[in-house]
Amino acid sequence: LYKNSREGYWYIKSRNAGNTVLCYCEPLPSSLKQNKPGHLELNFYLKHLTNFIQDIKPSPSGYIFITDQEGNFLIHPKSEVIRYGNLFHYLKEKHIKCCDKIKNYLTAGTGNSYLTKENTRYCMYYHTDSIFHWKINSICPCEEIQSTSDKFCLLFLFIFCIGFFTLLGIIIWIVRHSLFPLGEFTKNVHNICNGKRNLLFPTNPHNKELQELYESFAYMQNNITSYIKELKRTTAENEKITTEINLARKIQKRFLPKPIDLPPNIELYGELKQSKSVGGDLYEYFLIDNRLYFAIGDVSGKGVPAALYMASIIKLFRYVASRQNSTAEICNTINAHMCDNNEDDMYVTMAIGIMDINTGVITFTNAGHPRPLIIHQNGQIHTLNKYTDVPIGILEDYKFSEFTYTLCQGCQILLFTDGITDAENNNGNFFGQGRLMECIQQVTDRSPQFIVSSILKGIHSHIKDAGQSDDFTILSILYNGIPN
């Protein structure tokens, strides 16, 4: 292996097949008179090491052998190979094909190479020992290496699958075990939603978060139960109120005038569309001694209070008008009654008229109401602007005035409340008096009923889905001249 007369060294004494001897020589100290120093030699038989290496199988057909740093065989499981002496000599004699990496065998400390013998490809891996500088070689058929690798991959995959599904099962069990209280909790919530409100939520003292959740929903359950009881009570009251309001609506409709027998020279039509179940708009007409009494009004406010005031005013108008021929006196009497103990600050705008059906002369008083329109037979329209007074119910001692106007043959007077002109769409645009006149001018049939229907149709087309914010009330009276 290497030799130095001053230091101990190793060398191979015999290379017999299966009986290789390894020796170690240690120089002995010598006197000055001795020319040759002595050596102490220790012999090591490698037979036991050979048997040990033969038992090592890197693969079913693979084996391990050892060479020195020059490629000489030291240990080989096959004794016939050792007779060749050197690895390179053996490869040459057996015509074994080698890759280019075999050239680095003597110089490289670690490496690998591929050999081909009898159409079988082998892989040789070698490593150099740091003490003896021996090369320990492992040679295996490539097919067996690939087979071993495949088996290892399959084994790894099998172990991985077992581990994965085992872990998955554990996770599922843990999740189900953890979520089981939530499942029971969810069932209770569904049962509560289905009407079973007396269920008790389970307790879970081992889980603070779930316990807080249970307590929160138990609190909510109690509140829901109380809320439902209150809702039932409120619903019952609302149903009672709704029933009463519907009854009030029916009663209020009875206050509106019923159709009356009119002379052939008079046509009359009125309509009231309420924004709520009951409202504060009103209109009235009746015939006494060839005089047609008519009125239209709008009580301040909405709903039940306005409806009650409307009912009282209609009754009062019927009573007073049947005993008076002056619209001013009618307004004065109603105003005195409204101002008496008017603690609610309610008032009403009214337009009251008395028409002589023989002459078409109208005596008229406007108490703060929108000015009526006069529609002529030729389609022209103008506003009745005379003598607009204050609303009824504001000034107790106020004296109202009256004026007269004569309707020509084929003319009609149109009275309406502010809900008509103030009808508002989603864009905030009012219907206005301009659109009101356009609706009237566009109709071909000048009958009062057709004009009123056309106006209401135009309003609904204007507001669309904005909804009705105020009552719509219209009254139209057509005078066809002196009766035959």
MIRO-835262 format. One record per residue (C-alpha): residue number from 1; x, y, z. Coordinates in steps of 0.25 Angstrom, whole numbers, padded with zeros to 4 digits. Layout:
N
<NUM; <X; Y; Z>>;
...
//
This chain:
484
<1; <0000; 0000; 0000>>;
<2; <0011; 0010; 0004>>;
<3; <0024; 0007; 0010>>;
<4; <0033; 0016; 0020>>;
<5; <0045; 0010; 0028>>;
<6; <0042; 0020; 0039>>;
<7; <0027; 0018; 0041>>;
<8; <0018; 0006; 0041>>;
<9; <0012; 0002; 0028>>;
<10; <0001; -0008; 0022>>;
<11; <0003; -0017; 0010>>;
<12; <-0003; -0029; 0004>>;
<13; <0005; -0042; 0006>>;
<14; <-0003; -0052; -0002>>;
<15; <-0015; -0051; -0012>>;
<16; <-0020; -0065; -0013>>;
<17; <-0034; -0067; -0016>>;
<18; <-0042; -0066; -0003>>;
<19; <-0029; -0066; 0005>>;
<20; <-0024; -0052; 0004>>;
<21; <-0014; -0047; 0015>>;
<22; <-0012; -0033; 0019>>;
<23; <0000; -0030; 0027>>;
<24; <0004; -0018; 0036>>;
<25; <0019; -0015; 0039>>;
<26; <0024; -0007; 0050>>;
<27; <0039; -0003; 0050>>;
<28; <0047; -0007; 0063>>;
<29; <0057; 0003; 0069>>;
<30; <0071; -0002; 0066>>;
<31; <0085; 0001; 0072>>;
<32; <0096; 0009; 0064>>;
<33; <0104; -0004; 0062>>;
<34; <0092; -0011; 0054>>;
<35; <0092; -0008; 0040>>;
<36; <0078; -0013; 0037>>;
<37; <0066; -0009; 0046>>;
<38; <0056; -0020; 0051>>;
<39; <0041; -0020; 0047>>;
<40; <0029; -0025; 0055>>;
<41; <0019; -0032; 0045>>;
<42; <0004; -0034; 0048>>;
<43; <-0004; -0043; 0038>>;
<44; <-0019; -0041; 0036>>;
<45; <-0026; -0052; 0028>>;
<46; <-0038; -0046; 0020>>;
<47; <-0046; -0059; 0019>>;
<48; <-0055; -0054; 0030>>;
<49; <-0057; -0041; 0024>>;
<50; <-0059; -0047; 0010>>;
<51; <-0070; -0056; 0016>>;
<52; <-0077; -0044; 0023>>;
<53; <-0077; -0036; 0010>>;
<54; <-0082; -0048; 0002>>;
<55; <-0095; -0048; 0012>>;
<56; <-0097; -0033; 0008>>;
<57; <-0107; -0033; -0004>>;
<58; <-0110; -0019; -0009>>;
<59; <-0120; -0026; -0019>>;
<60; <-0124; -0040; -0021>>;
<61; <-0113; -0041; -0032>>;
<62; <-0104; -0030; -0027>>;
<63; <-0091; -0032; -0019>>;
<64; <-0080; -0024; -0012>>;
<65; <-0065; -0025; -0015>>;
<66; <-0052; -0017; -0011>>;
<67; <-0040; -0013; -0019>>;
<68; <-0028; -0005; -0015>>;
<69; <-0025; 0009; -0020>>;
<70; <-0019; 0003; -0033>>;
<71; <-0031; -0006; -0036>>;
<72; <-0025; -0019; -0031>>;
<73; <-0036; -0028; -0025>>;
<74; <-0035; -0030; -0010>>;
<75; <-0048; -0036; -0007>>;
<76; <-0058; -0042; -0017>>;
<77; <-0070; -0052; -0015>>;
<78; <-0066; -0059; -0027>>;
<79; <-0052; -0066; -0026>>;
<80; <-0051; -0067; -0041>>;
<81; <-0051; -0052; -0043>>;
<82; <-0040; -0050; -0033>>;
<83; <-0030; -0059; -0042>>;
<84; <-0031; -0047; -0052>>;
<85; <-0024; -0039; -0042>>;
<86; <-0028; -0025; -0047>>;
<87; <-0042; -0019; -0049>>;
<88; <-0038; -0013; -0063>>;
<89; <-0031; -0026; -0067>>;
<90; <-0044; -0034; -0063>>;
<91; <-0053; -0024; -0071>>;
<92; <-0044; -0025; -0083>>;
<93; <-0043; -0040; -0083>>;
<94; <-0058; -0042; -0082>>;
<95; <-0061; -0031; -0092>>;
<96; <-0070; -0024; -0083>>;
<97; <-0074; -0010; -0088>>;
<98; <-0072; 0002; -0079>>;
<99; <-0076; 0016; -0080>>;
<100; <-0066; 0028; -0080>>;
<101; <-0068; 0030; -0065>>;
<102; <-0059; 0017; -0062>>;
<103; <-0047; 0026; -0066>>;
<104; <-0049; 0033; -0053>>;
<105; <-0049; 0021; -0045>>;
<106; <-0034; 0022; -0040>>;
<107; <-0034; 0037; -0037>>;
<108; <-0048; 0040; -0032>>;
<109; <-0051; 0037; -0018>>;
<110; <-0066; 0034; -0020>>;
<111; <-0074; 0032; -0033>>;
<112; <-0082; 0022; -0042>>;
<113; <-0081; 0016; -0055>>;
<114; <-0090; 0007; -0064>>;
<115; <-0085; -0007; -0069>>;
<116; <-0091; -0016; -0080>>;
<117; <-0089; -0031; -0079>>;
<118; <-0096; -0041; -0088>>;
<119; <-0107; -0031; -0091>>;
<120; <-0110; -0028; -0077>>;
<121; <-0107; -0014; -0072>>;
<122; <-0101; -0012; -0058>>;
<123; <-0098; 0000; -0049>>;
<124; <-0086; 0001; -0041>>;
<125; <-0084; 0010; -0030>>;
<126; <-0071; 0012; -0023>>;
<127; <-0065; 0020; -0011>>;
<128; <-0051; 0021; -0006>>;
<129; <-0047; 0018; 0009>>;
<130; <-0040; 0029; 0016>>;
<131; <-0031; 0020; 0024>>;
<132; <-0026; 0009; 0014>>;
<133; <-0030; 0016; 0001>>;
<134; <-0038; 0004; -0003>>;
<135; <-0049; 0005; -0012>>;
<136; <-0062; -0001; -0008>>;
<137; <-0070; -0005; -0020>>;
<138; <-0085; -0008; -0021>>;
<139; <-0090; -0014; -0034>>;
<140; <-0105; -0017; -0037>>;
<141; <-0113; -0020; -0049>>;
<142; <-0121; -0007; -0054>>;
<143; <-0134; -0015; -0055>>;
<144; <-0133; -0019; -0041>>;
<145; <-0130; -0005; -0036>>;
<146; <-0142; 0000; -0044>>;
<147; <-0150; -0011; -0038>>;
<148; <-0146; -0007; -0024>>;
<149; <-0149; 0007; -0027>>;
<150; <-0163; 0004; -0032>>;
<151; <-0165; -0005; -0020>>;
<152; <-0160; 0006; -0011>>;
<153; <-0170; 0016; -0018>>;
<154; <-0181; 0007; -0017>>;
<155; <-0178; 0004; -0002>>;
<156; <-0177; 0019; 0000>>;
<157; <-0190; 0022; -0007>>;
<158; <-0197; 0011; 0001>>;
<159; <-0191; 0016; 0014>>;
<160; <-0195; 0030; 0010>>;
<161; <-0209; 0026; 0006>>;
<162; <-0211; 0019; 0019>>;
<163; <-0206; 0031; 0027>>;
<164; <-0214; 0040; 0019>>;
<165; <-0227; 0033; 0021>>;
<166; <-0224; 0030; 0035>>;
<167; <-0221; 0045; 0037>>;
<168; <-0234; 0048; 0029>>;
<169; <-0242; 0039; 0038>>;
<170; <-0236; 0045; 0050>>;
<171; <-0239; 0059; 0045>>;
<172; <-0253; 0055; 0041>>;
<173; <-0256; 0049; 0055>>;
<174; <-0250; 0061; 0062>>;
<175; <-0258; 0071; 0053>>;
<176; <-0271; 0063; 0055>>;
<177; <-0269; 0062; 0070>>;
<178; <-0266; 0077; 0071>>;
<179; <-0278; 0080; 0062>>;
<180; <-0288; 0071; 0068>>;
<181; <-0292; 0081; 0078>>;
<182; <-0294; 0091; 0067>>;
<183; <-0303; 0081; 0059>>;
<184; <-0312; 0079; 0071>>;
<185; <-0312; 0094; 0073>>;
<186; <-0316; 0096; 0058>>;
<187; <-0327; 0086; 0060>>;
<188; <-0332; 0094; 0072>>;
<189; <-0332; 0107; 0064>>;
<190; <-0340; 0100; 0052>>;
<191; <-0350; 0095; 0062>>;
<192; <-0351; 0109; 0068>>;
<193; <-0353; 0115; 0054>>;
<194; <-0364; 0104; 0052>>;
<195; <-0372; 0109; 0064>>;
<196; <-0366; 0100; 0075>>;
<197; <-0361; 0112; 0083>>;
<198; <-0361; 0105; 0097>>;
<199; <-0349; 0096; 0094>>;
<200; <-0337; 0097; 0103>>;
<201; <-0323; 0099; 0097>>;
<202; <-0312; 0089; 0103>>;
<203; <-0301; 0093; 0111>>;
<204; <-0286; 0091; 0108>>;
<205; <-0278; 0096; 0120>>;
<206; <-0265; 0090; 0114>>;
<207; <-0266; 0099; 0102>>;
<208; <-0266; 0114; 0106>>;
<209; <-0270; 0119; 0092>>;
<210; <-0281; 0109; 0090>>;
<211; <-0287; 0112; 0104>>;
<212; <-0287; 0127; 0100>>;
<213; <-0294; 0124; 0087>>;
<214; <-0304; 0116; 0094>>;
<215; <-0307; 0127; 0105>>;
<216; <-0308; 0137; 0094>>;
<217; <-0318; 0129; 0086>>;
<218; <-0326; 0126; 0098>>;
<219; <-0326; 0141; 0101>>;
<220; <-0331; 0143; 0087>>;
<221; <-0341; 0132; 0088>>;
<222; <-0347; 0138; 0100>>;
<223; <-0348; 0152; 0093>>;
<224; <-0354; 0145; 0081>>;
<225; <-0364; 0139; 0089>>;
<226; <-0368; 0152; 0096>>;
<227; <-0367; 0159; 0082>>;
<228; <-0377; 0149; 0076>>;
<229; <-0387; 0150; 0088>>;
<230; <-0386; 0165; 0086>>;
<231; <-0387; 0164; 0071>>;
<232; <-0400; 0155; 0073>>;
<233; <-0406; 0165; 0082>>;
<234; <-0402; 0177; 0072>>;
<235; <-0407; 0169; 0060>>;
<236; <-0420; 0166; 0067>>;
<237; <-0421; 0181; 0070>>;
<238; <-0417; 0185; 0056>>;
<239; <-0428; 0175; 0050>>;
<240; <-0438; 0182; 0059>>;
<241; <-0434; 0195; 0055>>;
<242; <-0434; 0191; 0041>>;
<243; <-0448; 0186; 0042>>;
<244; <-0452; 0198; 0048>>;
<245; <-0445; 0207; 0038>>;
<246; <-0452; 0199; 0027>>;
<247; <-0465; 0201; 0034>>;
<248; <-0462; 0216; 0035>>;
<249; <-0459; 0216; 0020>>;
<250; <-0472; 0210; 0016>>;
<251; <-0479; 0220; 0026>>;
<252; <-0471; 0231; 0019>>;
<253; <-0476; 0227; 0005>>;
<254; <-0490; 0228; 0010>>;
<255; <-0487; 0243; 0013>>;
<256; <-0484; 0245; -0002>>;
<257; <-0496; 0249; -0010>>;
<258; <-0504; 0239; -0017>>;
<259; <-0509; 0241; -0032>>;
<260; <-0521; 0250; -0033>>;
<261; <-0531; 0253; -0044>>;
<262; <-0526; 0265; -0051>>;
<263; <-0533; 0273; -0062>>;
<264; <-0529; 0270; -0076>>;
<265; <-0521; 0283; -0077>>;
<266; <-0512; 0279; -0066>>;
<267; <-0501; 0268; -0066>>;
<268; <-0493; 0266; -0053>>;
<269; <-0482; 0256; -0049>>;
<270; <-0472; 0255; -0037>>;
<271; <-0462; 0245; -0033>>;
<272; <-0453; 0244; -0020>>;
<273; <-0441; 0235; -0020>>;
<274; <-0435; 0234; -0006>>;
<275; <-0420; 0232; -0003>>;
<276; <-0423; 0225; 0010>>;
<277; <-0435; 0217; 0015>>;
<278; <-0442; 0229; 0020>>;
<279; <-0439; 0244; 0016>>;
<280; <-0443; 0258; 0018>>;
<281; <-0447; 0262; 0004>>;
<282; <-0462; 0264; 0001>>;
<283; <-0472; 0268; -0009>>;
<284; <-0487; 0270; -0008>>;
<285; <-0499; 0274; -0017>>;
<286; <-0514; 0274; -0016>>;
<287; <-0526; 0281; -0023>>;
<288; <-0536; 0289; -0017>>;
<289; <-0547; 0298; -0024>>;
<290; <-0539; 0299; -0037>>;
<291; <-0526; 0302; -0030>>;
<292; <-0514; 0293; -0030>>;
<293; <-0506; 0294; -0018>>;
<294; <-0492; 0288; -0019>>;
<295; <-0479; 0289; -0011>>;
<296; <-0465; 0283; -0011>>;
<297; <-0455; 0283; 0001>>;
<298; <-0442; 0279; 0006>>;
<299; <-0440; 0277; 0022>>;
<300; <-0426; 0280; 0027>>;
<301; <-0419; 0267; 0031>>;
<302; <-0422; 0253; 0026>>;
<303; <-0427; 0240; 0032>>;
<304; <-0438; 0238; 0043>>;
<305; <-0438; 0252; 0049>>;
<306; <-0440; 0258; 0035>>;
<307; <-0451; 0248; 0032>>;
<308; <-0458; 0252; 0044>>;
<309; <-0458; 0267; 0041>>;
<310; <-0462; 0264; 0027>>;
<311; <-0474; 0256; 0032>>;
<312; <-0478; 0267; 0041>>;
<313; <-0476; 0278; 0030>>;
<314; <-0485; 0271; 0020>>;
<315; <-0496; 0269; 0030>>;
<316; <-0495; 0284; 0034>>;
<317; <-0494; 0288; 0019>>;
<318; <-0507; 0280; 0016>>;
<319; <-0514; 0286; 0028>>;
<320; <-0510; 0301; 0026>>;
<321; <-0511; 0301; 0011>>;
<322; <-0525; 0295; 0011>>;
<323; <-0529; 0308; 0019>>;
<324; <-0520; 0318; 0012>>;
<325; <-0520; 0324; -0002>>;
<326; <-0507; 0331; 0000>>;
<327; <-0493; 0324; -0001>>;
<328; <-0487; 0335; 0008>>;
<329; <-0497; 0332; 0019>>;
<330; <-0494; 0317; 0018>>;
<331; <-0479; 0319; 0019>>;
<332; <-0481; 0329; 0031>>;
<333; <-0490; 0319; 0038>>;
<334; <-0480; 0307; 0036>>;
<335; <-0468; 0316; 0040>>;
<336; <-0475; 0320; 0053>>;
<337; <-0478; 0305; 0056>>;
<338; <-0463; 0301; 0052>>;
<339; <-0457; 0312; 0061>>;
<340; <-0465; 0308; 0073>>;
<341; <-0456; 0300; 0082>>;
<342; <-0446; 0297; 0071>>;
<343; <-0435; 0292; 0080>>;
<344; <-0429; 0283; 0069>>;
<345; <-0426; 0295; 0060>>;
<346; <-0433; 0288; 0048>>;
<347; <-0438; 0296; 0036>>;
<348; <-0445; 0293; 0023>>;
<349; <-0444; 0300; 0009>>;
<350; <-0457; 0300; 0002>>;
<351; <-0464; 0305; -0011>>;
<352; <-0479; 0306; -0010>>;
<353; <-0488; 0310; -0021>>;
<354; <-0503; 0311; -0024>>;
<355; <-0508; 0310; -0039>>;
<356; <-0521; 0314; -0044>>;
<357; <-0524; 0303; -0054>>;
<358; <-0533; 0312; -0062>>;
<359; <-0523; 0323; -0065>>;
<360; <-0509; 0317; -0062>>;
<361; <-0506; 0328; -0052>>;
<362; <-0497; 0323; -0041>>;
<363; <-0495; 0330; -0027>>;
<364; <-0481; 0326; -0023>>;
<365; <-0472; 0327; -0010>>;
<366; <-0458; 0322; -0010>>;
<367; <-0452; 0319; 0004>>;
<368; <-0437; 0317; 0001>>;
<369; <-0440; 0306; -0009>>;
<370; <-0433; 0304; -0023>>;
<371; <-0440; 0313; -0033>>;
<372; <-0450; 0306; -0042>>;
<373; <-0449; 0305; -0057>>;
<374; <-0459; 0309; -0067>>;
<375; <-0459; 0300; -0079>>;
<376; <-0466; 0307; -0091>>;
<377; <-0473; 0299; -0102>>;
<378; <-0462; 0303; -0112>>;
<379; <-0451; 0297; -0103>>;
<380; <-0446; 0310; -0097>>;
<381; <-0443; 0309; -0082>>;
<382; <-0441; 0320; -0072>>;
<383; <-0440; 0321; -0057>>;
<384; <-0451; 0327; -0048>>;
<385; <-0442; 0337; -0041>>;
<386; <-0452; 0345; -0033>>;
<387; <-0453; 0348; -0018>>;
<388; <-0444; 0337; -0012>>;
<389; <-0446; 0337; 0003>>;
<390; <-0439; 0330; 0015>>;
<391; <-0441; 0316; 0019>>;
<392; <-0453; 0312; 0028>>;
<393; <-0449; 0310; 0043>>;
<394; <-0437; 0320; 0044>>;
<395; <-0444; 0334; 0047>>;
<396; <-0456; 0333; 0056>>;
<397; <-0463; 0346; 0052>>;
<398; <-0459; 0347; 0038>>;
<399; <-0470; 0350; 0028>>;
<400; <-0469; 0343; 0014>>;
<401; <-0473; 0349; 0001>>;
<402; <-0480; 0344; -0011>>;
<403; <-0481; 0347; -0026>>;
<404; <-0489; 0342; -0038>>;
<405; <-0485; 0336; -0051>>;
<406; <-0494; 0332; -0062>>;
<407; <-0491; 0319; -0070>>;
<408; <-0494; 0320; -0085>>;
<409; <-0500; 0309; -0092>>;
<410; <-0490; 0297; -0093>>;
<411; <-0481; 0302; -0083>>;
<412; <-0477; 0295; -0070>>;
<413; <-0471; 0298; -0057>>;
<414; <-0460; 0288; -0052>>;
<415; <-0456; 0288; -0037>>;
<416; <-0445; 0280; -0031>>;
<417; <-0436; 0279; -0019>>;
<418; <-0421; 0282; -0018>>;
<419; <-0418; 0267; -0018>>;
<420; <-0421; 0268; -0033>>;
<421; <-0410; 0279; -0037>>;
<422; <-0400; 0274; -0026>>;
<423; <-0399; 0260; -0031>>;
<424; <-0384; 0257; -0031>>;
<425; <-0376; 0246; -0039>>;
<426; <-0363; 0240; -0035>>;
<427; <-0355; 0251; -0041>>;
<428; <-0362; 0262; -0032>>;
<429; <-0370; 0268; -0043>>;
<430; <-0385; 0272; -0040>>;
<431; <-0396; 0270; -0049>>;
<432; <-0400; 0284; -0049>>;
<433; <-0411; 0293; -0055>>;
<434; <-0404; 0293; -0068>>;
<435; <-0405; 0278; -0070>>;
<436; <-0419; 0278; -0064>>;
<437; <-0424; 0288; -0076>>;
<438; <-0416; 0279; -0086>>;
<439; <-0424; 0267; -0081>>;
<440; <-0437; 0275; -0083>>;
<441; <-0434; 0280; -0097>>;
<442; <-0430; 0267; -0102>>;
<443; <-0443; 0260; -0100>>;
<444; <-0453; 0260; -0111>>;
<445; <-0465; 0256; -0102>>;
<446; <-0469; 0268; -0094>>;
<447; <-0478; 0261; -0084>>;
<448; <-0474; 0263; -0069>>;
<449; <-0472; 0248; -0067>>;
<450; <-0463; 0247; -0079>>;
<451; <-0455; 0259; -0074>>;
<452; <-0453; 0254; -0060>>;
<453; <-0449; 0240; -0064>>;
<454; <-0439; 0246; -0074>>;
<455; <-0433; 0255; -0063>>;
<456; <-0431; 0244; -0054>>;
<457; <-0425; 0235; -0065>>;
<458; <-0415; 0246; -0068>>;
<459; <-0411; 0247; -0053>>;
<460; <-0408; 0233; -0052>>;
<461; <-0400; 0233; -0064>>;
<462; <-0392; 0244; -0058>>;
<463; <-0389; 0239; -0045>>;
<464; <-0388; 0224; -0050>>;
<465; <-0383; 0216; -0038>>;
<466; <-0380; 0228; -0029>>;
<467; <-0393; 0225; -0021>>;
<468; <-0404; 0234; -0018>>;
<469; <-0400; 0244; -0007>>;
<470; <-0413; 0252; -0005>>;
<471; <-0428; 0250; -0008>>;
<472; <-0433; 0253; -0023>>;
<473; <-0446; 0259; -0023>>;
<474; <-0453; 0265; -0036>>;
<475; <-0467; 0271; -0038>>;
<476; <-0472; 0275; -0052>>;
<477; <-0485; 0282; -0055>>;
<478; <-0490; 0284; -0070>>;
<479; <-0501; 0295; -0073>>;
<480; <-0508; 0292; -0086>>;
<481; <-0516; 0304; -0087>>;
<482; <-0530; 0308; -0083>>;
<483; <-0539; 0296; -0082>>;
<484; <-0551; 0294; -0091>>;
//
